[in-house]
Amino acid sequence: MFNTPINIKILHISKYYFPYIGGVENICKYLAEGVQEQTAILCFNDKCKDQIDEVNGIKIYRVATWINIARQALSLSYFPMMHKAIKEFKPDIIHFHWANPYPAAVLLTMIPKNVKLVVHWHMDIIKQAKIYPFIKPFETALLKRANLILVTSPTYRDASLPLQPFRDKIKILPNAMDESNFILKEGDKEQIEKIKAQYHNKKIIFFIGRHIQYKGLPYLIEAEKYIKGECEIVIAGQGPLTEDLKKQCNSKRVHFVGKLNDDELRWHHYAASIFAFPSITKNEAFGVALAEAMYCYTPAVTFTIPGSGVNWVSLNNETGLEVANKDVKAYAEAIDTLLSNDNLCKQFAEAGHKRVKENFTIPQMTQLAERYYTEI
């Protein structure tokens, strides 16, 4: 592995940080712990209290959250806390995790000229369209100041309008899944067989994710009506759409199982024959859950999502099948294709596991990040 020189000090600025769990927060944690002895974190606290603590030896500067507007935490404490973090830690590089507009505005007022700036572009601002015109100037200023812009996939880089003037600064840093959560452990085979038996040893179509609009669950439930093959559809997770989805679905072969712990998630992935990933918009910027399924040898069926990294994570006709966005009949047909062709499933499963192992694990991401840090 390419090791970062000991004298490089990196301050990550993330919206939140562990023990808060979220996609961006997980990626920040993986990167921070990859260069643990040289890293600190500046983030919001999930309560109205300034706090400095440590997580796995990493110093965390947590800023009190005073109010949330349009999913953005706000606090006047951010100014003194950022000043304190920069003064005490003396970073060589600030690694800023976008989208996080308010901290970006604060950072632009006080980042030292000699400190390099890495902007980690996790996503475009999509949902907050009404306030985006007010955010845009800070976004542009941040990208201009950046020495390096990291994007999670080539497809997201090519489709993101704010990034187009800055393509010469962009490098690809794919997201990562934690393979330690998905390596089979003693006793797992018995639990996997129990899950299969629970569904009468029929092939399982598995979904895991928050039950929110862009995850596309209504399309999976609609597609179920057109699936001819014998199977059971297991939907894990929950969210604001859960109760409406249950009312929408009358099929006895669709099962809502709620939240799963890490062990249960691993067992379900290995019990499944097909992973349903019906997300429909580029709010699904990458698809770590998709990579996790592929790691567990479960081929996926996805929709084509313009501008998203999803169709770069799982490659059509190589690691799974991809169909036109929101086309429920085509989605059902793709599931039937996999249900009826064990050899194709096995081929996709092997290729999918290999793709994740080579591209989307924590060591792969950390090694690449270390190289980028050293280059700037």
Secondary structure, DSSP 8 states (H G I E B T S, - for coil): -----TT--EEEE-S--TTS--HHHHHHHHHHHHTGGGEEEEEE-SSS--EEEEETTEEEEEE---EEETTEEE-TTHHHHHHHHHHHH--SEEEEEES-HHHHHHHHHH--TTSEEEEEE-----TTTTTHHHHHHHHHHHHHH-SEEEES-HHHHHH-GGGGGGGGGEEE----B-GGGTS--TTHHHHHHHHHHHTTT-EEEEEES--SGGG-HHHHHHHHTT--S-EEEEEE---TTHHHHHHH---TTEEEEE---HHHHHHHHHH-SEEEE---STTS-S-HHHHHHHHTT--EEEE--TT-SHHHHS-BTTTEEEE-TT-HHHHHHHHHHHHT-HHHHHHHHHHHHHHHHHHSBHHHHHHHHHHHHHH-
